[in-house]
Amino acid sequence: MITEIGIIAGEIWHFLDEREFAWLDDIVKGIDKPKEHILMSIGWLAREGHILLHKEDKGFKVSLRK
């Protein structure tokens, strides 16, 4: 499972690298993996300091830390 979470984290990183930011819902729609795995991968990226998460009225805004 840890390997799959890491692979999905890489997919999320590439998804975000093509954009300035993405809403969490757009990441879930844009990556064809189970939502629970995507959330675990986002948690991993956030814990490692690779992404920024901002809670807004529309939802969670996710961007790469530059």
C-alpha positions as CSV (number, residue, x, y, z in Angstrom):
1,M,0.0,0.0,0.0
2,I,2.8,2.4,0.8
3,T,4.3,2.0,-2.6
4,E,0.9,2.8,-4.3
5,I,0.5,5.9,-2.1
6,G,3.9,7.0,-3.2
7,I,3.1,6.4,-6.9
8,I,-0.1,8.4,-6.6
9,A,1.8,11.1,-4.8
10,G,4.0,11.4,-7.9
11,E,0.9,11.6,-10.1
12,I,-0.5,14.4,-8.0
13,W,2.8,16.2,-8.1
14,H,2.8,16.0,-11.9
15,F,-0.8,17.1,-12.0
16,L,0.0,20.2,-9.9
17,D,3.2,20.9,-11.8
18,E,1.1,21.6,-14.9
19,R,-1.1,24.1,-13.1
20,E,-0.7,27.1,-10.7
21,F,-3.0,25.3,-8.3
22,A,-5.9,22.8,-8.3
23,W,-9.0,22.3,-6.1
24,L,-9.0,19.0,-4.2
25,D,-12.2,17.9,-6.1
26,D,-10.4,18.5,-9.4
27,I,-7.5,16.4,-8.4
28,V,-9.8,13.6,-7.4
29,K,-11.6,13.8,-10.8
30,G,-8.3,14.2,-12.7
31,I,-6.5,11.2,-11.3
32,D,-8.1,7.8,-11.9
33,K,-7.5,6.4,-8.4
34,P,-9.6,5.8,-5.4
35,K,-10.4,9.0,-3.5
36,E,-9.1,7.5,-0.2
37,H,-5.7,6.8,-1.8
38,I,-5.5,10.3,-3.3
39,L,-6.2,11.8,0.2
40,M,-3.5,9.6,1.8
41,S,-1.1,10.7,-0.9
42,I,-2.0,14.4,-0.4
43,G,-1.4,13.9,3.3
44,W,2.0,12.4,2.5
45,L,3.0,15.3,0.2
46,A,1.8,17.9,2.8
47,R,3.7,16.2,5.6
48,E,6.8,16.2,3.5
49,G,6.4,19.9,2.7
50,H,5.9,19.4,-1.0
51,I,2.5,21.0,-1.3
52,L,0.5,23.8,0.3
53,L,-3.2,23.4,1.3
54,H,-5.5,26.3,1.8
55,K,-9.1,26.0,3.1
56,E,-11.4,28.3,1.2
57,D,-15.2,28.6,0.8
58,K,-15.1,26.6,-2.4
59,G,-13.0,23.8,-0.8
60,F,-9.3,22.9,-0.5
61,K,-6.9,24.7,-2.8
62,V,-3.7,22.7,-3.4
63,S,-0.5,23.9,-4.9
64,L,3.1,22.9,-5.1
65,R,5.5,24.6,-2.7
66,K,8.0,26.5,-4.9
